[in-house]
Amino acid sequence: MCFLELDGIPRAATYCYRLGDADWFYQSGRDPDFEKERVGNVLLNNNVREAVRDGMSEFKLLLGEHSYKNRLATDDAPAATIALSRNPALGAVLRTALGVRRAGRQLLRRQ
């Protein structure tokens, strides 16, 4: 967890975790009163710089479409959802729910 402080007050925060040779950008927040100063971007850029300095081979931005990802990303790796259940009935429900979710996403992409 990293913070950007101005005058001793946190104005932006990022939550990343390190797994293997990659840093995973999970969540962030910023003070809307400092939107003009782009404190969120400043802190994210610092996170990327630290990952490079520490020898990480990747900085993963994870899911979601946001403008900053267009600026930073070099490709869009696919994501997979895996659901496991020991209960056959619950397994059937999970498979159905994942199928409905997948179909909904495909419909949204077509619009």
SEKOL-911109 format. One record per residue (C-alpha): residue number from 1; residue in one letter; chain; y, x, z. Coordinates in nm, 4 decimals. Layout:
BEGIN
NODE,NUM,A,A,Y,X,Z
...
***
This chain:
BEGIN
NODE,1,M,A,0.0000,0.0000,0.0000
NODE,2,C,A,0.3358,0.1434,-0.1037
NODE,3,F,A,0.6881,0.0321,-0.0278
NODE,4,L,A,1.0246,0.1044,-0.1822
NODE,5,E,A,1.2960,0.0923,0.0811
NODE,6,L,A,1.6721,0.0764,0.0366
NODE,7,D,A,1.8811,0.1409,0.3465
NODE,8,G,A,1.5612,0.1263,0.5534
NODE,9,I,A,1.4666,-0.2223,0.4309
NODE,10,P,A,1.1557,-0.2799,0.2132
NODE,11,R,A,1.2675,-0.4135,-0.1265
NODE,12,A,A,0.9402,-0.3811,-0.3213
NODE,13,A,A,0.5730,-0.3395,-0.2354
NODE,14,T,A,0.2564,-0.2634,-0.4300
NODE,15,Y,A,-0.1045,-0.2874,-0.3267
NODE,16,C,A,-0.3410,-0.0624,-0.5222
NODE,17,Y,A,-0.6860,0.0649,-0.4438
NODE,18,R,A,-0.8722,0.3709,-0.5631
NODE,19,L,A,-1.2311,0.3499,-0.6822
NODE,20,G,A,-1.3989,0.6409,-0.8556
NODE,21,D,A,-1.1540,0.8063,-1.0911
NODE,22,A,A,-0.9269,0.5037,-1.1340
NODE,23,D,A,-0.6443,0.3375,-0.9453
NODE,24,W,A,-0.6468,-0.0437,-0.9574
NODE,25,F,A,-0.3101,-0.2214,-0.9368
NODE,26,Y,A,-0.3892,-0.5394,-0.7461
NODE,27,Q,A,-0.0705,-0.7058,-0.6200
NODE,28,S,A,0.3014,-0.6504,-0.5930
NODE,29,G,A,0.6185,-0.8138,-0.4737
NODE,30,R,A,0.9904,-0.7491,-0.4845
NODE,31,D,A,1.3123,-0.8710,-0.3312
NODE,32,P,A,1.4720,-1.1055,-0.5883
NODE,33,D,A,1.8175,-0.9964,-0.4697
NODE,34,F,A,1.7422,-0.6557,-0.6260
NODE,35,E,A,1.6201,-0.7827,-0.9635
NODE,36,K,A,1.8996,-0.5993,-1.1471
NODE,37,E,A,1.7878,-0.2684,-0.9935
NODE,38,R,A,1.4292,-0.3353,-1.1133
NODE,39,V,A,1.2831,-0.2149,-0.7833
NODE,40,G,A,0.9368,-0.3480,-0.8752
NODE,41,N,A,0.9250,-0.1411,-1.1937
NODE,42,V,A,1.0530,0.1665,-1.0120
NODE,43,L,A,0.7742,0.1413,-0.7548
NODE,44,L,A,0.5042,0.0679,-1.0155
NODE,45,N,A,0.6152,0.3695,-1.2184
NODE,46,N,A,0.5847,0.5779,-0.9021
NODE,47,N,A,0.2296,0.4466,-0.8480
NODE,48,V,A,0.1337,0.5522,-1.2009
NODE,49,R,A,0.2917,0.8948,-1.1499
NODE,50,E,A,0.0941,0.9428,-0.8249
NODE,51,A,A,-0.2304,0.8443,-0.9989
NODE,52,V,A,-0.1696,1.1060,-1.2682
NODE,53,R,A,-0.0743,1.3669,-1.0083
NODE,54,D,A,-0.3965,1.2958,-0.8164
NODE,55,G,A,-0.6119,1.3367,-1.1295
NODE,56,M,A,-0.7070,0.9731,-1.1868
NODE,57,S,A,-0.8317,0.9051,-1.5391
NODE,58,E,A,-0.7115,0.5420,-1.5433
NODE,59,F,A,-0.4533,0.3134,-1.3875
NODE,60,K,A,-0.5905,-0.0381,-1.4276
NODE,61,L,A,-0.3432,-0.3272,-1.4375
NODE,62,L,A,-0.6137,-0.5955,-1.4006
NODE,63,L,A,-0.5904,-0.9538,-1.5269
NODE,64,G,A,-0.2900,-1.1562,-1.6294
NODE,65,E,A,-0.0289,-1.1412,-1.8996
NODE,66,H,A,0.2975,-0.9873,-1.7827
NODE,67,S,A,0.5678,-0.8087,-1.9811
NODE,68,Y,A,0.5383,-0.4848,-1.7841
NODE,69,K,A,0.1761,-0.4551,-1.9005
NODE,70,N,A,0.2922,-0.4479,-2.2627
NODE,71,R,A,0.5127,-0.1526,-2.1708
NODE,72,L,A,0.2430,0.0420,-1.9818
NODE,73,A,A,-0.0993,-0.0499,-2.1207
NODE,74,T,A,-0.2732,0.1323,-2.4035
NODE,75,D,A,-0.5511,-0.1237,-2.4445
NODE,76,D,A,-0.6774,-0.4518,-2.2995
NODE,77,A,A,-1.0227,-0.4065,-2.1478
NODE,78,P,A,-1.2245,-0.7278,-2.1202
NODE,79,A,A,-1.3102,-0.8671,-1.7789
NODE,80,A,A,-1.6343,-1.0325,-1.6778
NODE,81,T,A,-1.7095,-1.2833,-1.4041
NODE,82,I,A,-2.0532,-1.2720,-1.2476
NODE,83,A,A,-2.1758,-1.5367,-1.0059
NODE,84,L,A,-2.4997,-1.5056,-0.8096
NODE,85,S,A,-2.6729,-1.7607,-0.5919
NODE,86,R,A,-3.0064,-1.7767,-0.4127
NODE,87,N,A,-2.9902,-2.1541,-0.4242
NODE,88,P,A,-3.0964,-2.2878,-0.7690
NODE,89,A,A,-2.8795,-2.6010,-0.7400
NODE,90,L,A,-2.5721,-2.3993,-0.6456
NODE,91,G,A,-2.6519,-2.1565,-0.9273
NODE,92,A,A,-2.6481,-2.4455,-1.1748
NODE,93,V,A,-2.3112,-2.5616,-1.0417
NODE,94,L,A,-2.1692,-2.2092,-1.0718
NODE,95,R,A,-2.2940,-2.1723,-1.4308
NODE,96,T,A,-2.1379,-2.5076,-1.5210
NODE,97,A,A,-1.8074,-2.4181,-1.3549
NODE,98,L,A,-1.7918,-2.0835,-1.5350
NODE,99,G,A,-1.8674,-2.2551,-1.8665
NODE,100,V,A,-1.5902,-2.5084,-1.8107
NODE,101,R,A,-1.3486,-2.2293,-1.7176
NODE,102,R,A,-1.4402,-2.0312,-2.0294
NODE,103,A,A,-1.3952,-2.3373,-2.2534
NODE,104,G,A,-1.0564,-2.4115,-2.0929
NODE,105,R,A,-0.9352,-2.0583,-2.1567
NODE,106,Q,A,-1.0450,-2.0774,-2.5199
NODE,107,L,A,-0.8523,-2.4025,-2.5631
NODE,108,L,A,-0.5407,-2.2488,-2.4107
NODE,109,R,A,-0.5603,-1.9500,-2.6448
NODE,110,R,A,-0.5698,-2.1795,-2.9475
NODE,111,Q,A,-0.2449,-2.3531,-2.8523
***
